[in-house]
Amino acid sequence: MPSIGDSLREARMRQRLDIADVEVKTKIRAKYLRALENEEFDRLPGGTFAKTFLRTYAEVLGLDPHLLVEEYRAHHEDPGETEIQPFAAPQPGGVGERRSGSGRRPPGRGVLIGAAVVALIAFLLVLGLTGGSEKTGDPATEGTQATTGTTPVRQRPPRPRPTPAPVTVRLTPQPDAASQTCAYIDSGAGTKPVFQGIVEKPLTRRGKKFRIVLGNRSVRLVVNGKPVDVGTEAGPAAFEFSRPGRALRGKPVPVDAPPVCE
């Protein structure tokens, strides 16, 4: 069977309590609680208080106080120590009952007052020993308390959505082309053109979305630094480019009508 101190300490550690927590629950000073766990019973005020503290500590931890008190009496109590018994009225037929004709007189008023004063002093002494609290807690758990304290969590503001990079288109005439290319650039069907005419020199436009309509394919088309294959077939061609997010989207589109350049 584990010793008294080991039983108390193991039960407290299982419940993840430190000495300061038990001190609040039992109203017993921390130094007396440590004395019980270390079985330093000579540091307690007396045997009566040792058993009272032991019984209270065991009840808070959910242990059997009777077993621990009996263990204390068997191995640690001074045989010559007398436990203070509570005052009780004499039972009928008991030893304290006044027999008729025995000649014994009831205790006087002075004796009763003296007993009441002794009881009051004992009560005040117990209250002084169990009241108050020490600032220092269990050294083995103070660091844990300091590191496990709750701190308010700051909520990060939502990140703004990144602005999509613009679409950059560049048209360059082929130097060896047999004919010039008429081009039409807008943001989609029904929008105002940003360019309409003959591609005589390199042409660059930037925006969110472009539709490029070519009268023929005698040009070099580069979008965001990457060349686009316009094909080698004769006749007009049309392409559409957009960038709703980070990815560039491009695709050929039907030619509604070839561009007209005067």
Residue pairs with C-beta under 8 A, 6 or more apart in sequence:
1 71
2 10
3 39
3 71
4 36
4 39
4 54
4 68
4 71
4 72
4 76
5 36
5 37
5 38
5 39
7 63
7 68
8 36
8 37
8 57
8 58
8 61
8 63
8 68
9 37
11 61
11 62
11 63
12 18
12 19
12 22
12 37
12 61
15 61
18 137
18 138
18 140
18 141
18 142
18 144
18 145
19 30
19 33
19 34
19 137
19 138
19 141
20 30
20 133
20 137
20 138
22 28
22 33
22 57
22 60
22 61
23 29
23 30
23 33
23 133
23 134
24 133
25 60
26 33
26 53
26 56
26 57
26 60
26 130
27 130
27 131
28 53
28 56
28 57
28 129
28 130
29 129
29 130
29 132
29 133
29 134
30 133
30 134
30 136
30 137
30 138
31 43
31 134
32 43
32 44
32 53
32 129
33 53
33 57
34 40
34 138
35 41
35 43
35 44
36 44
36 50
36 53
36 54
36 57
39 76
41 47
41 50
41 72
41 76
44 50
44 53
45 125
45 129
46 81
47 77
47 78
47 81
47 83
48 83
48 84
49 126
49 129
50 72
50 76
51 69
51 72
51 73
51 77
51 83
52 126
53 130
54 65
54 68
54 69
54 72
55 65
55 68
55 69
56 65
58 64
58 65
58 68
58 69
59 65
84 122
87 115
87 119
90 96
90 97
91 97
98 104
98 106
136 142
137 145
162 246
164 208
164 243
164 244
164 245
164 246
165 224
165 243
165 246
166 206
166 207
166 208
166 243
167 206
167 207
167 208
167 209
167 210
167 223
167 224
167 241
167 242
167 243
167 248
168 204
168 205
168 206
168 223
168 224
168 225
169 185
169 204
169 205
169 206
169 210
169 212
169 221
169 222
169 223
169 241
170 202
170 203
170 204
170 221
170 222
170 223
171 181
171 183
171 199
171 202
171 203
171 212
171 219
171 220
171 221
172 199
172 202
172 203
172 219
172 220
172 222
173 180
173 181
173 199
173 200
173 201
173 202
173 218
173 219
173 220
174 218
174 219
174 220
177 218
177 219
178 218
179 216
179 218
180 198
180 199
180 200
180 218
181 198
181 199
181 214
181 215
181 216
181 217
181 218
181 219
182 197
182 198
182 199
182 214
182 215
182 216
182 258
182 259
182 260
182 261
183 195
183 196
183 197
183 198
183 199
183 203
183 212
183 213
183 214
183 215
183 219
183 259
184 193
184 195
184 196
184 212
184 213
184 259
185 193
185 194
185 195
185 196
185 205
185 210
185 211
185 212
185 213
186 192
186 193
186 194
186 210
186 211
187 194
187 207
187 208
187 209
187 210
187 211
188 209
188 211
188 240
189 211
189 256
191 211
194 205
194 207
194 210
195 203
195 205
196 259
196 261
197 261
198 261
199 219
208 242
208 243
209 240
209 241
209 242
209 243
210 240
210 241
210 242
211 238
211 239
211 240
211 253
212 221
212 238
212 239
212 240
212 241
213 236
213 237
213 238
213 255
213 256
213 258
213 259
214 230
214 236
214 237
214 238
214 259
215 236
215 258
215 259
215 261
216 234
216 235
216 236
217 230
217 231
217 232
217 233
217 234
217 237
219 230
220 227
221 227
221 228
221 230
221 239
222 228
223 241
223 248
223 250
224 243
224 248
228 239
228 250
230 237
230 239
231 237
236 255
236 258
236 259
237 252
237 255
238 252
238 253
238 254
238 255
238 256
239 250
239 251
239 252
239 253
240 250
240 251
240 252
240 253
241 248
241 249
241 250
242 248
242 249
242 250
243 249
